[in-house]
Amino acid sequence: MNRDELDGKVDQVKGKIKQAAGDLTDDEQLRDEGVVDEASGDLQEGFGRGRRKIGDAIKDIGDAIKR
């Protein structure tokens, strides 16, 4: 897991907490912020996952060339 994936997970959790707090307090703005934070976390985690897979593929190619 790389930094982008970890930060994305943190944003997802933060968003879910904001959504729950907004639901409990009937604060529509806080709930909406939570939705945005969660979506942002999803994107950042996906970006990190893609970056990790590309890095793994490049490493595999380098290992194959060394043989």
N, CA, C and O atoms as a Tripos MOL2 file, in Angstrom:
@<TRIPOS>MOLECULE
protein
  268   267    67     0     0
PROTEIN
NO_CHARGES

@<TRIPOS>ATOM
      1 N           0.8550   -1.1730    0.0000 N.3       1 MET1
      2 CA          0.0000    0.0000    0.0000 C.3       1 MET1
      3 C           0.9030    1.2390    0.0000 C.2       1 MET1
      4 O           1.8390    1.3340    0.7940 O.2       1 MET1
      5 N           0.6130    2.1780   -0.8930 N.am      2 ASN2
      6 CA          1.4180    3.3960   -0.9530 C.3       2 ASN2
      7 C           0.6900    4.5540   -0.2720 C.2       2 ASN2
      8 O          -0.4230    4.3960    0.2310 O.2       2 ASN2
      9 N           1.3300    5.7020   -0.2660 N.am      3 ARG3
     10 CA          0.8110    6.8680    0.4690 C.3       3 ARG3
     11 C          -0.5500    7.3220   -0.0680 C.2       3 ARG3
     12 O          -1.4230    7.7000    0.7130 O.2       3 ARG3
     13 N          -0.7380    7.2910   -1.3860 N.am      4 ASP4
     14 CA         -2.0150    7.7080   -1.9630 C.3       4 ASP4
     15 C          -3.1460    6.7810   -1.5230 C.2       4 ASP4
     16 O          -4.2470    7.2350   -1.2130 O.2       4 ASP4
     17 N          -2.8650    5.4940   -1.5010 N.am      5 GLU5
     18 CA         -3.8830    4.5530   -1.0680 C.3       5 GLU5
     19 C          -4.2500    4.7840    0.3970 C.2       5 GLU5
     20 O          -5.4260    4.7590    0.7610 O.2       5 GLU5
     21 N          -3.2500    5.0060    1.2200 N.am      6 LEU6
     22 CA         -3.4870    5.2360    2.6410 C.3       6 LEU6
     23 C          -4.2560    6.5320    2.8720 C.2       6 LEU6
     24 O          -5.2170    6.5610    3.6410 O.2       6 LEU6
     25 N          -3.8360    7.5970    2.2090 N.am      7 ASP7
     26 CA         -4.5380    8.8820    2.3530 C.3       7 ASP7
     27 C          -5.9770    8.7760    1.8530 C.2       7 ASP7
     28 O          -6.8820    9.3850    2.4230 O.2       7 ASP7
     29 N          -6.1840    8.0100    0.7990 N.am      8 GLY8
     30 CA         -7.5310    7.8060    0.2870 C.3       8 GLY8
     31 C          -8.4220    7.0970    1.2980 C.2       8 GLY8
     32 O          -9.5810    7.4680    1.4830 O.2       8 GLY8
     33 N          -7.8780    6.0800    1.9470 N.am      9 LYS9
     34 CA         -8.6440    5.3700    2.9830 C.3       9 LYS9
     35 C          -9.0100    6.3100    4.1310 C.2       9 LYS9
     36 O         -10.1250    6.2680    4.6510 O.2       9 LYS9
     37 N          -8.0480    7.1650    4.5220 N.am     10 VAL10
     38 CA         -8.2980    8.1130    5.6100 C.3      10 VAL10
     39 C          -9.4290    9.0650    5.2140 C.2      10 VAL10
     40 O         -10.3170    9.3360    6.0220 O.2      10 VAL10
     41 N          -9.4040    9.5680    3.9960 N.am     11 ASP11
     42 CA        -10.4550   10.4750    3.5330 C.3      11 ASP11
     43 C         -11.8100    9.7720    3.4740 C.2      11 ASP11
     44 O         -12.8370   10.3760    3.7830 O.2      11 ASP11
     45 N         -11.8140    8.5210    3.0840 N.am     12 GLN12
     46 CA        -13.0700    7.7740    3.0490 C.3      12 GLN12
     47 C         -13.6810    7.6610    4.4460 C.2      12 GLN12
     48 O         -14.8770    7.8880    4.6290 O.2      12 GLN12
     49 N         -12.8600    7.3120    5.4150 N.am     13 VAL13
     50 CA        -13.3430    7.1750    6.7920 C.3      13 VAL13
     51 C         -13.7970    8.5290    7.3260 C.2      13 VAL13
     52 O         -14.8460    8.6320    7.9630 O.2      13 VAL13
     53 N         -13.0050    9.5640    7.0640 N.am     14 LYS14
     54 CA        -13.3700   10.9120    7.5020 C.3      14 LYS14
     55 C         -14.7210   11.3170    6.9060 C.2      14 LYS14
     56 O         -15.5560   11.9120    7.5870 O.2      14 LYS14
     57 N         -14.9220   10.9890    5.6380 N.am     15 GLY15
     58 CA        -16.1900   11.3130    4.9860 C.3      15 GLY15
     59 C         -17.3600   10.5780    5.5980 C.2      15 GLY15
     60 O         -18.4310   11.1570    5.7790 O.2      15 GLY15
     61 N         -17.1710    9.3140    5.9180 N.am     16 LYS16
     62 CA        -18.2540    8.5410    6.5350 C.3      16 LYS16
     63 C         -18.6030    9.0840    7.9150 C.2      16 LYS16
     64 O         -19.7710    9.1170    8.3000 O.2      16 LYS16
     65 N         -17.5780    9.5110    8.6590 N.am     17 ILE17
     66 CA        -17.8300   10.0880    9.9880 C.3      17 ILE17
     67 C         -18.6030   11.4010    9.8620 C.2      17 ILE17
     68 O         -19.5360   11.6530   10.6240 O.2      17 ILE17
     69 N         -18.2120   12.2310    8.9020 N.am     18 LYS18
     70 CA        -18.9230   13.4970    8.6880 C.3      18 LYS18
     71 C         -20.3740   13.2410    8.2730 C.2      18 LYS18
     72 O         -21.2850   13.9380    8.7180 O.2      18 LYS18
     73 N         -20.5780   12.2500    7.4290 N.am     19 GLN19
     74 CA        -21.9400   11.9320    7.0080 C.3      19 GLN19
     75 C         -22.7920   11.5060    8.1960 C.2      19 GLN19
     76 O         -23.9320   11.9440    8.3500 O.2      19 GLN19
     77 N         -22.2230   10.6460    9.0320 N.am     20 ALA20
     78 CA        -22.9650   10.1750   10.2090 C.3      20 ALA20
     79 C         -23.2540   11.3330   11.1630 C.2      20 ALA20
     80 O         -24.3590   11.4350   11.6950 O.2      20 ALA20
     81 N         -22.2770   12.1960   11.3790 N.am     21 ALA21
     82 CA        -22.4790   13.3450   12.2610 C.3      21 ALA21
     83 C         -23.5340   14.2810   11.6790 C.2      21 ALA21
     84 O         -24.3700   14.8130   12.4100 O.2      21 ALA21
     85 N         -23.4920   14.4780   10.3760 N.am     22 GLY22
     86 CA        -24.4920   15.3230    9.7280 C.3      22 GLY22
     87 C         -25.8870   14.7380    9.8340 C.2      22 GLY22
     88 O         -26.8580   15.4730   10.0160 O.2      22 GLY22
     89 N         -25.9940   13.4230    9.7230 N.am     23 ASP23
     90 CA        -27.2980   12.7730    9.8790 C.3      23 ASP23
     91 C         -27.8200   12.9130   11.3090 C.2      23 ASP23
     92 O         -29.0070   13.1580   11.5230 O.2      23 ASP23
     93 N         -26.9300   12.7570   12.2750 N.am     24 LEU24
     94 CA        -27.3440   12.8390   13.6800 C.3      24 LEU24
     95 C         -27.7820   14.2410   14.0780 C.2      24 LEU24
     96 O         -28.7100   14.4120   14.8690 O.2      24 LEU24
     97 N         -27.1120   15.2330   13.5260 N.am     25 THR25
     98 CA        -27.4050   16.6200   13.9030 C.3      25 THR25
     99 C         -28.3080   17.3300   12.8910 C.2      25 THR25
    100 O         -28.5810   18.5210   13.0360 O.2      25 THR25
    101 N         -28.7560   16.6300   11.9000 N.am     26 ASP26
    102 CA        -29.5650   17.2110   10.8090 C.3      26 ASP26
    103 C         -28.8460   18.3790   10.1410 C.2      26 ASP26
    104 O         -29.4710   19.3700    9.7650 O.2      26 ASP26
    105 N         -27.5310   18.2530    9.9960 N.am     27 ASP27
    106 CA        -26.7080   19.2730    9.3520 C.3      27 ASP27
    107 C         -26.4250   18.8170    7.9230 C.2      27 ASP27
    108 O         -25.5320   18.0070    7.6730 O.2      27 ASP27
    109 N         -27.2030   19.3540    7.0070 N.am     28 GLU28
    110 CA        -27.1080   18.9720    5.6010 C.3      28 GLU28
    111 C         -25.7320   19.2950    5.0110 C.2      28 GLU28
    112 O         -25.1870   18.5170    4.2280 O.2      28 GLU28
    113 N         -25.1810   20.4400    5.3920 N.am     29 GLN29
    114 CA        -23.8800   20.8580    4.8640 C.3      29 GLN29
    115 C         -22.7720   19.9010    5.3110 C.2      29 GLN29
    116 O         -21.9100   19.5470    4.5060 O.2      29 GLN29
    117 N         -22.7780   19.4830    6.5630 N.am     30 LEU30
    118 CA        -21.7740   18.5580    7.0740 C.3      30 LEU30
    119 C         -21.8990   17.2090    6.3660 C.2      30 LEU30
    120 O         -20.8930   16.5900    6.0200 O.2      30 LEU30
    121 N         -23.1240   16.7600    6.1540 N.am     31 ARG31
    122 CA        -23.3450   15.4950    5.4480 C.3      31 ARG31
    123 C         -22.8070   15.5760    4.0190 C.2      31 ARG31
    124 O         -22.1650   14.6440    3.5350 O.2      31 ARG31
    125 N         -23.0750   16.6970    3.3530 N.am     32 ASP32
    126 CA        -22.5860   16.8760    1.9830 C.3      32 ASP32
    127 C         -21.0540   16.9070    1.9260 C.2      32 ASP32
    128 O         -20.4510   16.3580    1.0040 O.2      32 ASP32
    129 N         -20.4300   17.5550    2.9210 N.am     33 GLU33
    130 CA        -18.9750   17.5510    2.9910 C.3      33 GLU33
    131 C         -18.4510   16.1210    3.1320 C.2      33 GLU33
    132 O         -17.4270   15.7660    2.5500 O.2      33 GLU33
    133 N         -19.1560   15.3160    3.9030 N.am     34 GLY34
    134 CA        -18.7720   13.9240    4.0760 C.3      34 GLY34
    135 C         -18.8380   13.1440    2.7790 C.2      34 GLY34
    136 O         -17.9680   12.3240    2.4890 O.2      34 GLY34
    137 N         -19.8730   13.4050    2.0020 N.am     35 VAL35
    138 CA        -20.0120   12.7240    0.7080 C.3      35 VAL35
    139 C         -18.8500   13.0970   -0.2070 C.2      35 VAL35
    140 O         -18.2910   12.2410   -0.8920 O.2      35 VAL35
    141 N         -18.4900   14.3780   -0.2130 N.am     36 VAL36
    142 CA        -17.3830   14.8490   -1.0480 C.3      36 VAL36
    143 C         -16.0610   14.2390   -0.5760 C.2      36 VAL36
    144 O         -15.2540   13.7930   -1.3910 O.2      36 VAL36
    145 N         -15.8420   14.2200    0.7370 N.am     37 ASP37
    146 CA        -14.6130   13.6360    1.2750 C.3      37 ASP37
    147 C         -14.5030   12.1560    0.9240 C.2      37 ASP37
    148 O         -13.4330   11.6750    0.5520 O.2      37 ASP37
    149 N         -15.6080   11.4440    1.0450 N.am     38 GLU38
    150 CA        -15.5800   10.0110    0.7270 C.3      38 GLU38
    151 C         -15.2870    9.7790   -0.7580 C.2      38 GLU38
    152 O         -14.5060    8.8950   -1.1090 O.2      38 GLU38
    153 N         -15.9090   10.5710   -1.6210 N.am     39 ALA39
    154 CA        -15.6580   10.4340   -3.0560 C.3      39 ALA39
    155 C         -14.2110   10.7820   -3.3940 C.2      39 ALA39
    156 O         -13.5860   10.1250   -4.2260 O.2      39 ALA39
    157 N         -13.6920   11.8020   -2.7550 N.am     40 SER40
    158 CA        -12.2970   12.1820   -2.9590 C.3      40 SER40
    159 C         -11.3650   11.0540   -2.5230 C.2      40 SER40
    160 O         -10.3710   10.7630   -3.1890 O.2      40 SER40
    161 N         -11.6940   10.4320   -1.4100 N.am     41 GLY41
    162 CA        -10.8960    9.3090   -0.9320 C.3      41 GLY41
    163 C         -10.9300    8.1380   -1.8880 C.2      41 GLY41
    164 O          -9.9160    7.4750   -2.1050 O.2      41 GLY41
    165 N         -12.1060    7.8800   -2.4650 N.am     42 ASP42
    166 CA        -12.2250    6.8020   -3.4490 C.3      42 ASP42
    167 C         -11.2970    7.0510   -4.6400 C.2      42 ASP42
    168 O         -10.5980    6.1460   -5.0960 O.2      42 ASP42
    169 N         -11.3010    8.2860   -5.1330 N.am     43 LEU43
    170 CA        -10.4550    8.6330   -6.2840 C.3      43 LEU43
    171 C          -8.9730    8.5290   -5.9470 C.2      43 LEU43
    172 O          -8.1860    7.9910   -6.7260 O.2      43 LEU43
    173 N          -8.6030    9.0470   -4.7860 N.am     44 GLN44
    174 CA         -7.1880    9.0200   -4.4120 C.3      44 GLN44
    175 C          -6.7070    7.5880   -4.1990 C.2      44 GLN44
    176 O          -5.5910    7.2390   -4.5840 O.2      44 GLN44
    177 N          -7.5460    6.7660   -3.5880 N.am     45 GLU45
    178 CA         -7.1670    5.3670   -3.3980 C.3      45 GLU45
    179 C          -7.0160    4.6590   -4.7420 C.2      45 GLU45
    180 O          -6.0790    3.8850   -4.9380 O.2      45 GLU45
    181 N          -7.9360    4.9240   -5.6650 N.am     46 GLY46
    182 CA         -7.8490    4.3280   -6.9970 C.3      46 GLY46
    183 C          -6.5950    4.7660   -7.7410 C.2      46 GLY46
    184 O          -5.9440    3.9590   -8.4060 O.2      46 GLY46
    185 N          -6.2640    6.0400   -7.6270 N.am     47 PHE47
    186 CA         -5.0390    6.5550   -8.2410 C.3      47 PHE47
    187 C          -3.8170    5.8470   -7.6610 C.2      47 PHE47
    188 O          -2.9200    5.4380   -8.3980 O.2      47 PHE47
    189 N          -3.7900    5.7060   -6.3470 N.am     48 GLY48
    190 CA         -2.6650    5.0370   -5.6970 C.3      48 GLY48
    191 C          -2.5480    3.5870   -6.0970 C.2      48 GLY48
    192 O          -1.4480    3.0730   -6.3010 O.2      48 GLY48
    193 N          -3.6950    2.9210   -6.2110 N.am     49 ARG49
    194 CA         -3.6920    1.5120   -6.6210 C.3      49 ARG49
    195 C          -3.1470    1.3810   -8.0420 C.2      49 ARG49
    196 O          -2.3570    0.4810   -8.3260 O.2      49 ARG49
    197 N          -3.5700    2.2790   -8.9320 N.am     50 GLY50
    198 CA         -3.0790    2.2480  -10.3070 C.3      50 GLY50
    199 C          -1.5860    2.5270  -10.3780 C.2      50 GLY50
    200 O          -0.8550    1.8830  -11.1310 O.2      50 GLY50
    201 N          -1.1460    3.4930   -9.5860 N.am     51 ARG51
    202 CA          0.2740    3.8200   -9.5480 C.3      51 ARG51
    203 C           1.1040    2.6330   -9.0570 C.2      51 ARG51
    204 O           2.1860    2.3590   -9.5770 O.2      51 ARG51
    205 N           0.5850    1.9380   -8.0550 N.am     52 ARG52
    206 CA          1.3000    0.7720   -7.5240 C.3      52 ARG52
    207 C           1.3770   -0.3320   -8.5720 C.2      52 ARG52
    208 O           2.4200   -0.9690   -8.7260 O.2      52 ARG52
    209 N           0.2820   -0.5640   -9.2910 N.am     53 LYS53
    210 CA          0.2760   -1.6170  -10.3090 C.3      53 LYS53
    211 C           1.2390   -1.2950  -11.4560 C.2      53 LYS53
    212 O           1.9130   -2.1840  -11.9760 O.2      53 LYS53
    213 N           1.2960   -0.0320  -11.8400 N.am     54 ILE54
    214 CA          2.2390    0.3610  -12.8960 C.3      54 ILE54
    215 C           3.6680    0.1570  -12.4090 C.2      54 ILE54
    216 O           4.5160   -0.3310  -13.1570 O.2      54 ILE54
    217 N           3.9380    0.5260  -11.1620 N.am     55 GLY55
    218 CA          5.2690    0.3290  -10.5940 C.3      55 GLY55
    219 C           5.6430   -1.1440  -10.5470 C.2      55 GLY55
    220 O           6.7820   -1.5100  -10.8380 O.2      55 GLY55
    221 N           4.6820   -1.9910  -10.1810 N.am     56 ASP56
    222 CA          4.9440   -3.4330  -10.1560 C.3      56 ASP56
    223 C           5.2410   -3.9650  -11.5590 C.2      56 ASP56
    224 O           6.1290   -4.7990  -11.7380 O.2      56 ASP56
    225 N           4.4900   -3.4750  -12.5560 N.am     57 ALA57
    226 CA          4.7050   -3.9250  -13.9300 C.3      57 ALA57
    227 C           6.0880   -3.5060  -14.4300 C.2      57 ALA57
    228 O           6.7740   -4.2840  -15.0930 O.2      57 ALA57
    229 N           6.4920   -2.2840  -14.1140 N.am     58 ILE58
    230 CA          7.8130   -1.8130  -14.5270 C.3      58 ILE58
    231 C           8.9060   -2.6430  -13.8550 C.2      58 ILE58
    232 O           9.9040   -2.9850  -14.4880 O.2      58 ILE58
    233 N           8.7210   -2.9630  -12.5880 N.am     59 LYS59
    234 CA          9.6910   -3.7870  -11.8760 C.3      59 LYS59
    235 C           9.7840   -5.1810  -12.5100 C.2      59 LYS59
    236 O          10.8770   -5.7240  -12.6680 O.2      59 LYS59
    237 N           8.6360   -5.7490  -12.8700 N.am     60 ASP60
    238 CA          8.6320   -7.0640  -13.5080 C.3      60 ASP60
    239 C           9.3580   -7.0280  -14.8510 C.2      60 ASP60
    240 O          10.0960   -7.9550  -15.1840 O.2      60 ASP60
    241 N           9.1540   -5.9740  -15.6090 N.am     61 ILE61
    242 CA          9.8430   -5.8370  -16.8940 C.3      61 ILE61
    243 C          11.3530   -5.7270  -16.6650 C.2      61 ILE61
    244 O          12.1440   -6.3510  -17.3740 O.2      61 ILE61
    245 N          11.7410   -4.9310  -15.6720 N.am     62 GLY62
    246 CA         13.1660   -4.7940  -15.3540 C.3      62 GLY62
    247 C          13.7790   -6.1230  -14.9330 C.2      62 GLY62
    248 O          14.9020   -6.4450  -15.3220 O.2      62 GLY62
    249 N          13.0460   -6.8900  -14.1400 N.am     63 ASP63
    250 CA         13.5430   -8.2090  -13.7090 C.3      63 ASP63
    251 C          13.6770   -9.1540  -14.8920 C.2      63 ASP63
    252 O          14.6280   -9.9330  -14.9600 O.2      63 ASP63
    253 N          12.7240   -9.0900  -15.8350 N.am     64 ALA64
    254 CA         12.7810   -9.9530  -17.0030 C.3      64 ALA64
    255 C          13.9640   -9.6000  -17.9080 C.2      64 ALA64
    256 O          14.5770  -10.4850  -18.5050 O.2      64 ALA64
    257 N          14.2790   -8.3230  -18.0060 N.am     65 ILE65
    258 CA         15.4010   -7.8790  -18.8440 C.3      65 ILE65
    259 C          16.7270   -8.3380  -18.2400 C.2      65 ILE65
    260 O          17.6550   -8.6830  -18.9720 O.2      65 ILE65
    261 N          16.8200   -8.3430  -16.9070 N.am     66 LYS66
    262 CA         18.0560   -8.7250  -16.2290 C.3      66 LYS66
    263 C          18.4150  -10.1920  -16.4520 C.2      66 LYS66
    264 O          19.5810  -10.5700  -16.3470 O.2      66 LYS66
    265 N          17.4210  -11.0130  -16.7580 N.am     67 ARG67
    266 CA         17.6630  -12.4500  -16.9140 C.3      67 ARG67
    267 C          18.3070  -12.7770  -18.1920 C.2      67 ARG67
    268 O          18.5740  -13.9470  -18.4670 O.2      67 ARG67
@<TRIPOS>BOND
     1     1     2 1
     2     2     3 1
     3     3     4 2
     4     3     5 am
     5     5     6 1
     6     6     7 1
     7     7     8 2
     8     7     9 am
     9     9    10 1
    10    10    11 1
    11    11    12 2
    12    11    13 am
    13    13    14 1
    14    14    15 1
    15    15    16 2
    16    15    17 am
    17    17    18 1
    18    18    19 1
    19    19    20 2
    20    19    21 am
    21    21    22 1
    22    22    23 1
    23    23    24 2
    24    23    25 am
    25    25    26 1
    26    26    27 1
    27    27    28 2
    28    27    29 am
    29    29    30 1
    30    30    31 1
    31    31    32 2
    32    31    33 am
    33    33    34 1
    34    34    35 1
    35    35    36 2
    36    35    37 am
    37    37    38 1
    38    38    39 1
    39    39    40 2
    40    39    41 am
    41    41    42 1
    42    42    43 1
    43    43    44 2
    44    43    45 am
    45    45    46 1
    46    46    47 1
    47    47    48 2
    48    47    49 am
    49    49    50 1
    50    50    51 1
    51    51    52 2
    52    51    53 am
    53    53    54 1
    54    54    55 1
    55    55    56 2
    56    55    57 am
    57    57    58 1
    58    58    59 1
    59    59    60 2
    60    59    61 am
    61    61    62 1
    62    62    63 1
    63    63    64 2
    64    63    65 am
    65    65    66 1
    66    66    67 1
    67    67    68 2
    68    67    69 am
    69    69    70 1
    70    70    71 1
    71    71    72 2
    72    71    73 am
    73    73    74 1
    74    74    75 1
    75    75    76 2
    76    75    77 am
    77    77    78 1
    78    78    79 1
    79    79    80 2
    80    79    81 am
    81    81    82 1
    82    82    83 1
    83    83    84 2
    84    83    85 am
    85    85    86 1
    86    86    87 1
    87    87    88 2
    88    87    89 am
    89    89    90 1
    90    90    91 1
    91    91    92 2
    92    91    93 am
    93    93    94 1
    94    94    95 1
    95    95    96 2
    96    95    97 am
    97    97    98 1
    98    98    99 1
    99    99   100 2
   100    99   101 am
   101   101   102 1
   102   102   103 1
   103   103   104 2
   104   103   105 am
   105   105   106 1
   106   106   107 1
   107   107   108 2
   108   107   109 am
   109   109   110 1
   110   110   111 1
   111   111   112 2
   112   111   113 am
   113   113   114 1
   114   114   115 1
   115   115   116 2
   116   115   117 am
   117   117   118 1
   118   118   119 1
   119   119   120 2
   120   119   121 am
   121   121   122 1
   122   122   123 1
   123   123   124 2
   124   123   125 am
   125   125   126 1
   126   126   127 1
   127   127   128 2
   128   127   129 am
   129   129   130 1
   130   130   131 1
   131   131   132 2
   132   131   133 am
   133   133   134 1
   134   134   135 1
   135   135   136 2
   136   135   137 am
   137   137   138 1
   138   138   139 1
   139   139   140 2
   140   139   141 am
   141   141   142 1
   142   142   143 1
   143   143   144 2
   144   143   145 am
   145   145   146 1
   146   146   147 1
   147   147   148 2
   148   147   149 am
   149   149   150 1
   150   150   151 1
   151   151   152 2
   152   151   153 am
   153   153   154 1
   154   154   155 1
   155   155   156 2
   156   155   157 am
   157   157   158 1
   158   158   159 1
   159   159   160 2
   160   159   161 am
   161   161   162 1
   162   162   163 1
   163   163   164 2
   164   163   165 am
   165   165   166 1
   166   166   167 1
   167   167   168 2
   168   167   169 am
   169   169   170 1
   170   170   171 1
   171   171   172 2
   172   171   173 am
   173   173   174 1
   174   174   175 1
   175   175   176 2
   176   175   177 am
   177   177   178 1
   178   178   179 1
   179   179   180 2
   180   179   181 am
   181   181   182 1
   182   182   183 1
   183   183   184 2
   184   183   185 am
   185   185   186 1
   186   186   187 1
   187   187   188 2
   188   187   189 am
   189   189   190 1
   190   190   191 1
   191   191   192 2
   192   191   193 am
   193   193   194 1
   194   194   195 1
   195   195   196 2
   196   195   197 am
   197   197   198 1
   198   198   199 1
   199   199   200 2
   200   199   201 am
   201   201   202 1
   202   202   203 1
   203   203   204 2
   204   203   205 am
   205   205   206 1
   206   206   207 1
   207   207   208 2
   208   207   209 am
   209   209   210 1
   210   210   211 1
   211   211   212 2
   212   211   213 am
   213   213   214 1
   214   214   215 1
   215   215   216 2
   216   215   217 am
   217   217   218 1
   218   218   219 1
   219   219   220 2
   220   219   221 am
   221   221   222 1
   222   222   223 1
   223   223   224 2
   224   223   225 am
   225   225   226 1
   226   226   227 1
   227   227   228 2
   228   227   229 am
   229   229   230 1
   230   230   231 1
   231   231   232 2
   232   231   233 am
   233   233   234 1
   234   234   235 1
   235   235   236 2
   236   235   237 am
   237   237   238 1
   238   238   239 1
   239   239   240 2
   240   239   241 am
   241   241   242 1
   242   242   243 1
   243   243   244 2
   244   243   245 am
   245   245   246 1
   246   246   247 1
   247   247   248 2
   248   247   249 am
   249   249   250 1
   250   250   251 1
   251   251   252 2
   252   251   253 am
   253   253   254 1
   254   254   255 1
   255   255   256 2
   256   255   257 am
   257   257   258 1
   258   258   259 1
   259   259   260 2
   260   259   261 am
   261   261   262 1
   262   262   263 1
   263   263   264 2
   264   263   265 am
   265   265   266 1
   266   266   267 1
   267   267   268 2
@<TRIPOS>SUBSTRUCTURE
     1 MET1         2 RESIDUE 1 A MET
     2 ASN2         6 RESIDUE 1 A ASN
     3 ARG3        10 RESIDUE 1 A ARG
     4 ASP4        14 RESIDUE 1 A ASP
     5 GLU5        18 RESIDUE 1 A GLU
     6 LEU6        22 RESIDUE 1 A LEU
     7 ASP7        26 RESIDUE 1 A ASP
     8 GLY8        30 RESIDUE 1 A GLY
     9 LYS9        34 RESIDUE 1 A LYS
    10 VAL10       38 RESIDUE 1 A VAL
    11 ASP11       42 RESIDUE 1 A ASP
    12 GLN12       46 RESIDUE 1 A GLN
    13 VAL13       50 RESIDUE 1 A VAL
    14 LYS14       54 RESIDUE 1 A LYS
    15 GLY15       58 RESIDUE 1 A GLY
    16 LYS16       62 RESIDUE 1 A LYS
    17 ILE17       66 RESIDUE 1 A ILE
    18 LYS18       70 RESIDUE 1 A LYS
    19 GLN19       74 RESIDUE 1 A GLN
    20 ALA20       78 RESIDUE 1 A ALA
    21 ALA21       82 RESIDUE 1 A ALA
    22 GLY22       86 RESIDUE 1 A GLY
    23 ASP23       90 RESIDUE 1 A ASP
    24 LEU24       94 RESIDUE 1 A LEU
    25 THR25       98 RESIDUE 1 A THR
    26 ASP26      102 RESIDUE 1 A ASP
    27 ASP27      106 RESIDUE 1 A ASP
    28 GLU28      110 RESIDUE 1 A GLU
    29 GLN29      114 RESIDUE 1 A GLN
    30 LEU30      118 RESIDUE 1 A LEU
    31 ARG31      122 RESIDUE 1 A ARG
    32 ASP32      126 RESIDUE 1 A ASP
    33 GLU33      130 RESIDUE 1 A GLU
    34 GLY34      134 RESIDUE 1 A GLY
    35 VAL35      138 RESIDUE 1 A VAL
    36 VAL36      142 RESIDUE 1 A VAL
    37 ASP37      146 RESIDUE 1 A ASP
    38 GLU38      150 RESIDUE 1 A GLU
    39 ALA39      154 RESIDUE 1 A ALA
    40 SER40      158 RESIDUE 1 A SER
    41 GLY41      162 RESIDUE 1 A GLY
    42 ASP42      166 RESIDUE 1 A ASP
    43 LEU43      170 RESIDUE 1 A LEU
    44 GLN44      174 RESIDUE 1 A GLN
    45 GLU45      178 RESIDUE 1 A GLU
    46 GLY46      182 RESIDUE 1 A GLY
    47 PHE47      186 RESIDUE 1 A PHE
    48 GLY48      190 RESIDUE 1 A GLY
    49 ARG49      194 RESIDUE 1 A ARG
    50 GLY50      198 RESIDUE 1 A GLY
    51 ARG51      202 RESIDUE 1 A ARG
    52 ARG52      206 RESIDUE 1 A ARG
    53 LYS53      210 RESIDUE 1 A LYS
    54 ILE54      214 RESIDUE 1 A ILE
    55 GLY55      218 RESIDUE 1 A GLY
    56 ASP56      222 RESIDUE 1 A ASP
    57 ALA57      226 RESIDUE 1 A ALA
    58 ILE58      230 RESIDUE 1 A ILE
    59 LYS59      234 RESIDUE 1 A LYS
    60 ASP60      238 RESIDUE 1 A ASP
    61 ILE61      242 RESIDUE 1 A ILE
    62 GLY62      246 RESIDUE 1 A GLY
    63 ASP63      250 RESIDUE 1 A ASP
    64 ALA64      254 RESIDUE 1 A ALA
    65 ILE65      258 RESIDUE 1 A ILE
    66 LYS66      262 RESIDUE 1 A LYS
    67 ARG67      266 RESIDUE 1 A ARG
